Amino acid sequence: QLQENQDEIENMMNAIFKGVFVHRYRDAIAEIRAICIEEIGIWMKMYSDAFLNDSYLKYVGWTMHDKQGEVRLKCLTALQGLYYNKELNSKLELFTSRFKDRIVSMTLDKEYDVAVQAIKLLTLVLQSSEEVLTAEDCENVYHLVYSAHRPVAVAAGEFLYKKLFSRRDAEDDGIMKRRGRQSPNANLVKTLVFFFLESELHEHAAYLVDSMWDCATDLLKDWECMNSLLLEEPLNGEEPLTDRQESALIEIMLCTIRQAAECHPPVGRGTGKRVGSK
């Protein structure tokens, strides 16, 4: 009897889906399209056994191309709710491979709010599976740390931090308590310098520092470590920094001190609503 009741309820749900959702998710009114996508995201979360499969996910994937920003935004927030739950990751693999390129392209969306949520979604995808995003996908997000729009830059800074800076080789207390050149931050500071030089936007160190300030404060304020990298001799087997790398580190260090002292974003970075031309 329980099984019969469950089958009957699922048949009703299916009838509502085919009779209402399938027609309304393409409604002429954007608000109705947005409600549809928001709700299907809730259904997938609450009853993943029935709804979290590609027969339903494809509607969210298709709607990511909607001409209205508010509808695209609902797609991304609905997906964030699913990717946030690691237990659902296996059910999302096919969707990820099919629609990943679209999500990556949305990081350049003309609506800033959509671009921010696209980056946040990719950060969740990154945490669910490192292999899914290619080096090229990641680079498309990395360069947004230099965006003039602060929320986009901060979201990209968090993505960059999770990808390149959050892994530590040694977690034992002894290593964690070391300071200066021997601290675990030393390699991370070098990684930051290498990234800054490779991005070839050498006049924009303040933008890079501001983008990562919220998620990597401890690293960016480790001036003792930066000083020792500049002043002390390299440890055995350690590659010394080149003059170019030392200059870049000094520039980054100055920007971190200015950011700590002034507590505001660099000139030219704001939170305006629309994206200008490239």
N, C-alpha and C positions, 0 to 999 in steps of 0.2 A: 504493500500500500504506500509506503514511504517513497519507493522508487517510482510508482505511478504518479504520485503527487509532484515529485521533482520533475518528471517528464512533462507533466501538464504545465507546470510553471515555466519550464524552459521553452515549451511550444508557444506559450503566451508572450514570453519575452521576445522570441524570434518573430512573432507576428507583429509586435509593436515596432521592432527594429526595421522589418521590411516595409511595414505600412506607414511608418512615420519617419524614422531616421534617414533611410535611404533616399527619401524625397527632400527632406528639409535640410540635409547637410549641404545641399546646393541651392538653398533658398536665395531669392533675389535680395533679401535683407541680410546684411552682414551680421547684425546682432543675433539673428536666429542661427546662422551658420556657426557663429562663435559658441552659442549655448550648446549646440549639438556636439561639437568637438570636446567642449569642457566636460559634458556629461559622459560621453563614451570613454573618456579618460578615467572618470570615477568608476564606471562599470568595470573596466579592465582591472582596476586596482582592487575593487571589492570582490569581484567574482572572476578571478583570473582563469580559473579552470574552463569557464564557458567562453569568455570574451577575449582573453589575451592570446589570440592567434592571428595569423596573417589575413584571414577572411575579414576581420574587423580592423586590424592595424592599418591595412592598405588605405582605408578612408582617411586616417590621420595623415598618412604619407602623401596622398594626393592633395589634401587640403593645405599642405605646407606651401603650395603654389598659389594660394588664394590672393586675389588682388588687394584685399584689405588687410592692413597691418594687424588690426585687433584679432582677426581670425588666425593669422599665422602665429601670433603670440600665444593663443590658446593651444595650438598644436604643440608648441614647444613646452609649455608648462605642463600639459597633460603627459607628455613623454618624460619630462623630468620626474614626475611622480612615480613612473614605472621604473626608470633606470636607477632611481635612488634605492629601490629595494633589490638588493643583490640576489635574492632568491628567485627573482623573475628573469634574471639575465639570460638564462638558457632559452627562454621563450622569445627573446627579442633578437636573437642572432640573425635570422633571415631578414627581418626588418632593417636592422642596422646595416647589413651589407647592401641592401637594396636602396636605402634612402640616405646613406651616410653622406654622399656627395652633395645632396641637396642641403643637408644640415650645415655642412662646411661652407657652402656658398651663402647661406643665410647670415653668416658672421659679417658679411658686407651689406646686409639689408639696408635699404634707404631709411627705414625706421630704426632709430637707435635702440628703442626698447626691445625690438625683435632681435637685433644683432647681439645685445647683451645676453638674452636668454638662450640664443643659439650657442654662444661660447660656454655658458654654464652647462648646457646639455652635453656639449662635447667633453667638458671636464668630467661629468658623470660617466660618459661612455669610456673615457680614458681609465677611470677607476675600475670599471667593470671588466675591461679587457684591454691590456696594453697593445695587443697585436692588431686590433681593429683599425686604428688610425695609422696611415702611412706617414713617412717623414714629410712628404709634401703636404699632407693634411695638416700636420702639426705646424709646419712653417707658415701656412696660411693664417693660423691663429697667432703665432709668435709675433709677427710684425705689427699686430694691432696694439701691442704695448706702447707703441709710439703714436697711437691715435690722439687727436686733439680732444676727443670726447671722453671725459674721465671714466664714466661707468663702463664703457667698452674697454678702455685701457686696463682698468682694475680687474675686470673679468678675465681678460687675456693674461694679465700678470699672474692671476691665480692658476690658470691653465699651465702657464710656463713653469711656475713653481712646482706644481704637482708632477709635471713631466720630467723636469731636469734637476730639481733641487730637493725634493722631499725624501729621496732614498739615501740612507746612510749605511755605509758598509759595516760599521761596528757600533753596537748599541750598549756595550758594557759601560758601567759607571766610570771605570778608570779613564777610558778614552773621552767620555762625555765631559769629564771634569778638566781635561787638559785645556790650556789656554794658549793664546798667541798662535804661532806658526804650527803648533802641534794640535790645535783644537780641530774638531770635526768640521768647523766652518771654513777652514783654510781651503780645502778643495772646492767648496761651494762658492767662495769668493772668486777663486780662479775661474770657475765655470761661468760666473757672471761676467767677468772681464772678457773671456773668450767669446761669449754670446754677444756682448756689446761691440766688440771689434768685428765680428763676422757680420753683424747686421749693417755695418757701414753707415750708420747715422750718427756720426761722432759728435755732432753738436747737440744731440738730444739725450744726453745722460740723465738730465733732470727728469725727463719724461719716463725713462726706464725705471728710475728709482721711485718715482711717484706711483707708477703702475703696480710695483711690488711692495709698496710700503705697508699696506694692510695685512698681507699674508706672510711677509718675510721680514718683519721688523727686527727680530732678534739677530738675523743674519746681517741686515743692513746697518745695524747699530754696533756691530762687533768691530769697533775701531781699533781695539787692541790687536786683533788678528790682522787687520789691514796694515797697521803700522809695522808689525813684525815681518809681514811679507815684503814690505818695502825696505826695512832697515837691517834685518838679520840675514846671516848667511843661509843658503839652502841646506836642508838636512841631507844626509847621505842618500845618494841616488835620486835626489829631487831635482827636477829641471828648474833653473833660475828663470825669473821673469825677464822678458826682453825689455828694452827701453820703451818700446811702443806699448807693451802690456802694463808697465809701471805707470806710464803717463795716463793710460786709461783708468787704472785703479785709483790714481790720485784724483782724477776728474770725478769718478763715481763717489769717492770718499767725501769730496767737497760737497757734492750734491746731497749726500745723506745728512751731512752736518747742517746744511742750509734747510733741508726738509724738517729735521728735528727741531731746529731753532724757530723757523717761521710758521710751521704747521699749516701750510696751504699749498695747493698745487702750483706747478710752474706757470709762468705767464703764457697765455695762448691756449691753455687747457680749460675747458668749461664743461657744462652739462646741457648744452642746447639740444633742442628736440630733433632737428633734422640734419641729415648728413649733407655736407656740401659736395661739390664735384671732387673727383680724385685728385 
